[in-house]
C-alpha cells in the first residue's frame, strides 16, 4: 500500500476521537454535559470506524472483536475525561513539558490496555506502543495550542492538522511494512 492510503485509514480512525476531544475540551467550561456527550460521540465513532477498517492497516488481516472495541472505548473515555480538565485549568505546573510526559504515559497505558484484548502476536504491541508514545505528546502539544485559537474555523483546521501529524507518526512507526 502507498503511504497516503495507510495515512488515510489511520487518520479516518483518529479524526472523530481527536476532534471530538478538542471540541469537548473547548466547550467544557460552558457545558460539561454537552462536552461529555461530544467526547463520547467522538470516541465511539472513532472506535466503530476502527472496528471496521483496522484490517486495512495490517499485512495479515487482523480480526476486530466487539470486546476489543468496547475495551478501547472504555480506555479512551477513562483516560480522556481527566484531560478535559487538564487542558482548561490554568496553573504553572501544567505546560508543554507535562504534555510531553503525560503524552508518553497515556500512549503506554493505552497500549497496555489494548494488549489485553489484542488477538495478533503480542510482540507487535511493542512497536504499537512506541507509535502511541511518540504520537500522543505531539497530539497533546497541538491541542494545547489549538485551544488558544479564537476562530472556530481555524480551531477545526488545526484539529485536522493535529490528526494528520499524529497519524503520520503512527503510520511511520507502526505500519512501516504496509508502506513499503
C-alpha positions in Angstrom: 0.0 0.0 0.0 1.1 3.5 -0.5 1.8 5.9 2.4 -1.2 8.1 1.6 -3.6 5.1 1.7 -2.4 3.9 5.1 -2.4 7.5 6.3 -6.0 7.9 5.1 -7.3 4.9 7.1 -5.3 5.8 10.2 -6.5 9.4 10.1 -10.1 8.4 9.5 -9.9 6.3 12.7 -8.3 9.1 14.7 -10.3 12.1 13.4 -13.5 11.6 15.4 -11.7 10.8 18.6 -9.2 13.7 18.5 -11.6 16.3 17.0 -14.3 15.2 19.4 -11.9 15.6 22.3 -10.8 19.0 21.1 -14.3 20.3 20.8 -15.3 18.8 24.2 -12.3 20.5 25.8 -13.2 23.8 24.2 -16.8 23.7 25.4 -16.3 22.1 28.8 -16.5 25.3 30.7 -19.8 26.3 29.1 -21.5 22.9 29.4 -19.8 19.8 30.9 -22.7 17.5 29.9 -22.5 18.6 26.3 -18.7 18.3 26.3 -19.1 14.8 27.7 -21.6 13.9 25.0 -19.3 15.2 22.2 -16.3 13.4 23.8 -18.2 10.1 23.9 -19.6 10.6 20.4 -16.1 11.1 19.1 -14.7 8.1 20.9 -17.4 5.7 20.0 -17.4 7.0 16.4 -13.6 6.6 16.0 -13.7 3.1 17.6 -16.6 1.9 15.4 -14.6 3.1 12.3 -11.5 1.4 13.7 -13.5 -1.8 14.2 -14.5 -1.9 10.6 -11.2 -0.7 9.0 -8.4 -1.9 11.2 -7.8 -4.9 8.9 -6.8 -2.4 6.1 -3.7 -1.5 8.2 -2.1 -4.9 8.5 -0.3 -7.3 6.1 -2.1 -10.2 7.7 -5.7 -9.1 8.3 -6.4 -8.6 12.0 -9.9 -9.5 13.1 -11.5 -6.8 15.3 -13.6 -8.1 18.1 -16.5 -6.5 19.9 -14.7 -7.0 23.1 -11.6 -5.2 21.8 -13.7 -2.3 20.5 -15.5 -2.0 23.9 -12.2 -2.1 25.8 -10.9 0.7 23.5 -14.0 2.8 24.1 -13.7 2.4 27.8 -10.0 3.1 27.9 -10.2 6.2 25.7 -13.0 7.5 27.8 -11.4 6.9 31.2 -8.1 8.4 30.0 -9.8 11.4 28.2 -12.1 12.7 30.9 -9.3 14.0 33.2 -7.7 15.7 30.3 -10.8 17.7 29.6 -9.9 19.5 32.9 -6.1 19.3 32.3 -6.2 21.5 29.2 -8.6 24.0 30.7 -7.0 24.6 34.1 -4.6 27.4 34.4 -1.7 26.5 36.6 2.0 26.9 36.3 2.9 23.2 36.5 0.6 22.2 33.6 2.5 23.2 30.5 4.2 21.8 27.3 6.6 19.8 29.4 3.8 17.9 31.2 2.1 17.5 27.8 5.1 15.5 26.7 5.4 13.5 29.9 1.7 12.7 30.1 1.5 12.0 26.4 4.1 9.3 26.7 2.4 7.9 29.8 -1.0 7.8 28.1 0.4 6.2 25.0 2.0 3.5 27.0 -1.2 3.0 29.2 -3.4 2.8 26.0 -1.1 0.1 24.6 -1.0 -1.9 27.8 -4.8 -1.9 27.8 -5.1 -2.8 24.1 -2.6 -5.6 24.6 -5.1 -7.4 26.9 -7.5 -7.9 24.0 -5.1 -7.9 21.0 -5.7 -11.1 19.0 -2.5 -10.9 17.0 1.1 -11.5 18.1 1.7 -9.7 21.4 5.3 -8.8 20.2 3.7 -6.4 17.7 2.4 -4.3 20.5 5.9 -3.1 21.4 6.0 -1.3 18.0 2.4 -0.1 18.5 3.4 1.2 22.0 6.3 3.1 20.6 4.0 4.7 18.0 1.5 5.7 20.6 4.2 7.0 23.0 5.6 9.1 20.1 2.3 10.4 18.7 0.4 11.3 21.9 2.8 14.0 23.1 2.6 15.7 19.7 -1.2 15.5 19.7 -1.3 16.9 23.3 1.0 19.8 22.4 -1.1 20.5 19.3 -4.3 20.5 21.4 -2.8 22.8 24.0 -2.0 25.4 21.3 -5.2 24.9 19.3 -7.3 25.6 22.3 -5.9 29.2 22.3 -7.3 29.8 18.8 -10.4 32.0 18.9 -11.8 31.3 15.5 -13.8 28.0 15.3 -12.8 27.5 11.7 -9.1 27.8 12.4 -9.5 25.7 15.5 -11.1 22.9 13.5 -8.5 23.2 10.7 -5.8 22.9 13.4 -7.6 19.8 14.6 -7.3 18.2 11.1 -3.6 19.1 11.1 -3.1 17.6 14.5 -4.8 14.4 13.4 -2.7 14.2 10.2 0.6 14.7 12.1 -0.3 12.3 14.9 -1.5 9.7 12.4 1.6 10.2 10.3 3.8 9.4 13.3 1.8 6.3 14.0 1.9 5.2 10.3 5.7 5.7 10.0 6.3 3.8 13.3 3.6 1.2 13.5 2.8 0.4 9.8 6.2 0.6 8.1 5.7 -2.7 6.5 2.4 -1.5 4.9 4.0 1.4 3.1 7.0 -0.3 1.5 
